[in-house]
């Protein structure tokens, strides 16, 4: 048979199918994909144009531009209040997730994924021969300690956290994280923390799971915060033992993140996006006020999603 058996483990994303359908419609309102509705700030675009015009179009180091890694490390030390053994630049968070799963998952390894979840997670786990174990968080999207402990078996290897979360807008508090990570620690679990929406947080202080738990990998990026979705620029930070294997894999897969986007990301780190985030907070409030009396809807604390429970007759 021409097609590899592993492809039977994954399906095309329903979201992408809707996205393709929307592309054929005239001026649709597209709710099918996680993409900001504002454009990339002008200073970032100009740096990208300048880099391309000046010939900065070749491969960079596999792990990324050293100056970007250095600047990003300093930024994370300030924003996450922690330091990481090693950091690399990836082709978006999706690329980082792919590398992490390739480096960490053996066939049969179990990965706990809070449900509801970003559609990509289960397919990548399946592709690596892992076993997704879904942690039911309905109706309020909280992780209950007893439910988490009940899912853990001798085969459980990873716990995947996404905060702020797609598609619920859930953000874990420090108190919640301390309980969750204590369970992870007692059971020797490695935590992958997808924090791509970390700037879209509408509370007081965002707490990174990776800042509380050394045995973890932080995945972040520029796609959501700066609307650089098509430029495919992200990062991974964590233990050197894991990052070294991910960098090795990147040599033979993505090679490096786009060079012009890495240059532009140097400028992006200096851009104040607080006004954009404030606009999204206002939009969140409008959506919540408009839907809360008609549906069961947990108020999103971050990201740019609302996840109402539809009545059975809808």
N, C-alpha and C positions, 0 to 999 in steps of 0.2 A: 504494500500500500504506500502511495506517495506521501501522504500527510502523516506526520508523526503522531503517535498515540497520545502524547501529552496534550495535544490540541483539543482532545475530547474532554479535557478537564475544565476548559474555560469556554464561556459564551461571549458573544458580542454584547457590549453594554447597551441596555435599553435606553439609557440617557443619550448615548451617542446616536442612536437611531432617531430619537426625537430631534436631536440637534441637526442631523442631516435633513430631516423633514422640514424643519424651520428654515433652513437655508434656501428652500424652494418656494417659500411663501413671501408675499410682499409686505414688508415692514411689520414683521411679527413681534410680539412681546415675548422674548425668549427666557423662560424659566428653567431651561434644560441643562445648564452647565454653570459651574462655579467660576464666574468671570466678572471682575468689577465693571461697572458701567462708565467709569471715567477713563481718560486716556493716560498714557505714561507722561509724567511731568516733563516739561520741555527741556530742562537742563539735562535730564537723563538721556532723552532722545538725541540731543545735540552732541553729547559725549560719544554716543554710539556712532553717529554719522561721522564725527571727527576721527574716531578710531578706524573706521572703514576707509575713509578718504586718505588717511596717513599710512595705510597699508598694514594695519594690525589685524591681519586676517589669517594668520597661520595657527597651527596647533600651539596650545600652551602646555605647560607641564601637566601631566596626567592628573595630579591632585588639585590643580588650579594655580592661578597666578599667586606667587608668594606674597606680594603686596596686598592682594585682596584677602588672602587668608589671614594675614597679620591684622588688617583693619577689622575684619569680621570677628576675629578672636577678641579684640579689644571691645568691640561693640557688644558681643555676647557676655563678656565679663561684667559689663555695666548693666545690660538689660536683664540678664538672667541671674545675676549675682553669683556666678560660679565660673570656674575655668574647666577646660576640657583637655585631655591628654593630646588629642590630635583632631584636626579638622580638614575636610576636603570639600572642593566645589563639585557639585553634581549637575547632571542635566535635568534640572527640576527636582522637586521632592519625589516625583514618580520614579525618576532614575535612581535616586538615593534609596528608595524603598526596594526597588528591584535588586540593586547591589547588596543591600543588607540581607534580604531574604536568601539570595544566592549564597552569601557567605555564612549564614547562620542555620538554615533549615536543612536537616537531613530528612530523607523519606520516613514518614511515620511520626515525625515531631509534631506536637500539638501547639497551636497558636490560639490564644484566647483573644477574641475580638468582641468588644461591647457592641450590642445590637440595639438600635440601627447603626449602620456603618457606611463608610465610603465604599462605593461599588468595587473599586480596584482591589481592595484588601484580600477578599476571599479567593479571587482568581489567581493572584500572584502566589498565595500560599499553596493553592492546589497545583499550580504549575511547577512548583519546587518539590512536589510530592509530600507536602505537609498536610496536616489535618486541621481545618478551621474549627474551633469550638466557640460557639456563639453565646455570649453572656447577655441574657435578657435584661434590659434596663427600662422597659416600659413600666408605667406610663410616663414617669417623670425624668427618665434618662439618668438616674442615679445608679451607681454601682453599689450593690449591697454586699457587705463582707461575706455573709453566709453563702450567697449565690456564687461569688467568686471562688471561695474555698471549695465549694462542691464540684466545680468544674475541673479543678486541678488533679491531675493524675501523674504517675511516674513518667509519663511521656510528654508532659507539658514543658515547653522550653521558653516560649515567648509570651509576653503580654503586650498587646498593641493598644496604646492610648492616643486619642486624638482630641486635643483641647486647645482652643475652641473647636467644636466638633462640626463636621459635615456628616449628616444633614440637620442636626438638631439645634446647633448653637450652644450646646452644653459646654460649660467651663467648670473644671474641677477646682474646688476650693483647697486651700492648704490642709484643712482638717480632713477632707475627703481623701486627698492624696496621701496623707500620712497613714491612714488606715489601709488604703490600697497597696501602697509600697511596702508597708510592714508585712503584709501577706506575701507579696512578691519576694521579699527578702527571706522570709522564713522558708519559702519553697524553692529558693535558688533560681528564680525566674529572671530572665533578661527582659528589660522593658524597652520597647521602641516608642518614642514619643513624637508623633506627627504634629508639629506646631506651625504649620503653614499659615494659619489664620491668627497668629499671636498678636498682631497689631490691632486686629478687629476685636477688641475686648472693651466692654461697656461698663465695667465695674471700676473698682479702686486700684487694686494691684493684681496683675496676672502672675500666677505662680507656675513656673515650668516644672513638670514632673522630673525632667532631667536634672534640674538644679537640686533636687532633694535625694536623688538616688544614683550613686556612681555607676551602678551596673546597668547603664542605660545608654541608648543612642538617641540623640536629638536630630530630627530632620526638620529643616526650615527652608525658606526660600524667598524669592523676590516677586513671584508671580502675582500673588494676591495683593500684597501691600502696595506695590508700585505699578500694578496692572501690566506687568511684563510677562503675561502668560505665554505668549508665543516665542519668547526668547529663551526659554528652557534653562533657567539658572536657579540652582538651589544649593544646599550645603548639608553636610552630615558632620556631627561632632560627637566624640565619645572616646571610649577606650582605644588606645593605640593597637591593641591586639585585634580589634574588629576593623578599625579604619584601614590598617595595613592590608588586610585581605580585600576590602572593598576597593582600595586603590589599585591593587593587583588586577581585580576583575575589570575595573574601568579601562585598563590598558587594552583589553581585548573585546570591549563592548562599545562604550560611548567614546572612548579615546580621551576626550576632554570635553568640558562644557564649552559652548560657543565663545570664542575669544572676544568678539566685540561686546557681547553681553557681560562678560566678566569686567571689562574696562568700564562699561556704563554702571555696573553695580558699585564700583568705587564711589561714584558720584551719588548714587541712590542712597547710600548709607548716611549721607549728609542732608538729605531732603526731609523736611518736616511734613509728615503726612497727617498730622492731627486734625486738620480741617476736613480732610476726606473721611476720616474715621468718624468725626462728629456728624457729618452728613448721613453716614450709614446708621449711626445711632438714632438719628431723627427718623429715618425710614423704618428702622426696627420698631420704634414706638408707634408709628402710624399703622403698620401692619398688625402689631399686637393689639392695639386698641380696636381696630376694625374687625378682628376675628375672635377675640377672646370670649365674647358673649354668645358666639354661634358654634364654636368648636372647643374641644379640649385642646388647649395650646399652652405649652410651657414657654414662658417668656425667654427668648433666646438671650444668652448672656454674652455671646460673641459670634464671630463669623458673619455671614450675611444670608442666613437661612431661617425659615420658620417651618415647623414640622407639625401641622395640626392633625388631629385624629378626625377623620371623616366619618360621619354617621354611616351605618351599614347600608342605608337605602341609596346613598350617593354612588 
